[in-house]
Amino acid sequence: MLKATGIKKAYGNLPILKGVDFEVEKGEIVSIIGASGAGKSTLLHILGTLDKPDQGTVELNGAKVNQLSGELLSVFRNKNIGFVFQFHHLLPEFSALENICIPAFIAKTSKRDAERRALELLDLLGLKDRAAHKPNELSGGEQQRIAVARALVNHPAIILADEPSGNLDSANANALHEFFITLRDNFKQTFVIVTHNEGLAEISDRVVTMKDGLII
């Protein structure tokens, strides 16, 4: 479902990605590992259309995302790609329910349908009783699970996660990893995850190692 071919990226005279080929099947959890500076996050940002490659192409479900720009690219990203980062980036003035709904509102989903979907996700995460709580009233693990629900609200084709459990203790990290497995098994959700967490890499369907801007 995701295919990147010949991806090169440099910042100034510093080459970061040196010709990366990468593919992901639907319903697969793929972890990308490697030392800091290997190019993992840069690749993830290019796969997620947050950055453009200097050379190479990215296709998602047959769409050549390199050929999209401006509003078309924003709409495509909002509909097809969910993001989870190390820090949850929840908006402090909004409740858990409202934070989850934001991408749906951007997609012009009705308030009723967006809130129904958000409540389904909260229930799936065991957080339905936290719907009205603001981020500062939630634990770190709960905040990150709300961020995952936000990434899922538009039924994205793929979730791209950059160190999603990097800011969590081991118990919350394990709970988050188990949730990823549940989403894959029950909903065929696809994940590409950049991680240093050995436990997360071990439960993935496939582990890809990067070194010096290449997949080795």
C-alpha positions in Angstrom: 0.0 0.0 0.0 3.0 2.3 0.6 5.9 2.4 -1.8 8.9 4.7 -1.7 11.5 4.5 -4.5 15.0 6.1 -4.7 14.4 8.6 -1.9 17.2 11.1 -1.5 17.3 14.1 0.8 20.1 16.5 1.7 20.2 19.6 3.9 22.7 21.9 2.4 25.8 19.8 1.7 24.8 17.1 4.2 23.2 14.1 2.6 20.6 12.5 5.0 18.9 9.9 2.7 21.0 8.4 0.0 18.6 6.4 -2.2 16.1 4.6 0.0 13.6 2.0 -1.3 10.8 1.0 1.1 7.5 -0.8 0.9 4.7 -1.6 3.3 1.8 -4.0 2.9 -1.7 -3.3 4.3 -2.2 -4.5 7.9 1.6 -4.7 8.5 3.5 -3.2 11.5 6.9 -2.2 10.3 9.5 -0.8 12.8 12.4 1.3 11.6 15.5 1.2 13.9 19.0 2.6 13.8 21.3 5.0 15.5 20.5 8.7 15.9 21.3 10.5 12.6 20.6 7.4 10.4 17.8 9.2 8.6 14.8 7.5 10.2 12.7 10.5 11.1 13.6 12.2 7.8 12.3 9.2 5.9 9.1 9.1 8.1 8.4 12.8 7.4 8.8 12.2 3.6 6.6 9.2 3.7 4.0 11.3 5.6 4.3 14.2 3.1 5.5 16.5 5.8 8.7 17.0 3.8 9.6 16.5 0.1 12.4 14.3 -1.2 15.1 15.9 -3.4 14.8 12.8 -5.6 12.5 9.7 -5.6 8.8 9.0 -5.4 6.3 8.1 -2.8 3.0 6.3 -3.6 0.2 5.5 -1.1 -2.6 3.3 -2.3 -1.6 4.1 -5.9 -1.6 7.9 -5.4 1.7 9.6 -6.4 1.9 11.9 -3.4 4.9 13.8 -4.9 2.6 15.2 -7.5 0.2 16.8 -5.0 0.8 20.2 -3.5 -1.0 22.9 -1.5 -4.6 22.3 -0.6 -4.8 18.9 -2.4 -1.8 17.6 -0.5 -3.3 18.8 2.8 -6.6 17.1 2.1 -4.9 13.9 1.1 -2.7 13.9 4.2 -5.6 14.6 6.5 -7.7 11.8 5.0 -5.1 9.1 4.5 -2.3 9.5 7.1 -2.4 9.6 10.9 0.6 10.8 12.9 1.8 9.9 16.4 4.9 11.6 17.9 6.9 11.1 21.0 5.2 14.1 22.6 1.4 14.1 22.3 0.9 17.7 21.1 -2.6 17.8 22.6 -4.2 21.3 22.7 -4.4 22.1 26.4 -7.6 24.2 26.2 -9.6 21.4 24.7 -11.0 18.2 26.2 -9.9 14.7 25.2 -13.0 14.3 23.0 -12.4 17.7 21.3 -8.7 16.9 20.7 -9.6 13.7 19.0 -12.2 15.4 16.8 -9.9 18.1 15.4 -8.7 16.1 12.3 -12.3 15.1 11.6 -13.5 18.8 11.8 -10.7 19.7 9.4 -12.1 17.1 7.0 -15.5 18.8 7.3 -17.0 15.8 9.1 -20.2 16.8 11.0 -19.9 17.4 14.7 -22.3 14.4 15.4 -20.3 12.0 13.3 -16.9 13.2 14.6 -18.0 12.9 18.2 -19.5 9.4 17.6 -16.2 8.2 16.1 -14.2 9.8 18.9 -16.3 8.1 21.5 -15.9 4.8 19.8 -12.1 5.2 20.0 -12.2 6.3 23.6 -14.2 3.2 24.4 -11.7 1.0 22.5 -8.9 2.6 24.5 -10.7 2.2 27.8 -10.9 6.0 28.2 -14.6 6.8 27.7 -14.8 8.2 31.3 -12.0 10.7 30.3 -13.9 12.3 27.4 -14.5 15.6 29.1 -11.0 15.8 30.8 -8.4 18.2 29.6 -4.8 17.1 29.0 -3.5 18.4 32.3 -6.1 16.1 34.0 -4.8 13.0 32.2 -1.7 10.8 32.9 1.1 10.7 30.4 -0.1 7.3 29.1 -3.6 8.5 28.8 -2.5 11.6 26.9 -0.5 9.5 24.4 -3.5 7.2 23.9 -5.7 10.2 23.2 -3.0 11.3 20.6 -3.3 7.8 19.0 -7.1 8.1 18.9 -6.7 11.5 17.2 -4.5 9.9 14.6 -7.2 7.2 14.0 -10.3 9.4 13.8 -10.4 9.8 10.0 -9.9 6.0 9.4 -6.4 6.7 7.9 -4.8 4.2 5.5 -1.6 4.3 7.6 -0.3 5.5 10.9 3.2 6.9 11.0 4.7 7.0 14.5 8.0 8.6 15.6 9.1 7.2 19.0 5.5 6.8 20.1 6.4 5.2 23.5 9.6 7.2 24.0 8.2 9.4 26.7 6.3 6.6 28.5 7.2 4.3 31.4 7.4 0.6 30.6 3.8 -0.2 31.7 2.3 2.5 29.6 4.6 1.7 26.7 3.5 -2.0 26.8 -0.2 -1.0 26.9 0.3 1.3 23.8 2.2 -1.5 22.0 -0.6 -4.0 22.7 -3.1 -1.5 21.4 -1.2 -1.3 18.1 -1.4 -5.1 17.8 -5.2 -5.0 18.5 -5.6 -2.4 15.7 -3.6 -4.5 13.3 -5.4 -7.8 14.2 -9.0 -6.4 14.4 -8.9 -3.6 11.8 -6.0 -4.4 9.5 -4.5 -1.0 10.5 -1.1 -0.4 9.0 1.8 1.2 11.0 5.3 2.4 10.2 7.1 3.1 13.5 10.5 4.7 14.2 11.6 3.4 17.5 14.5 2.7 19.8 12.2 0.5 21.9 13.4 -3.1 21.5 10.1 -4.5 22.8 8.1 -2.6 20.2 10.5 -3.7 17.4 10.1 -7.3 18.6 6.3 -7.3 18.2 6.4 -5.8 14.8 5.8 -7.9 11.7 9.1 -6.6 10.2 12.1 -4.6 11.4 14.0 -2.4 9.0 17.4 -1.1 10.0 18.8 2.2 8.8 22.5 3.3 8.8 24.0 6.4 7.3 21.0 7.3 5.2 20.4 3.8 3.8 18.4 0.7 4.7 20.8 -2.1 5.4 
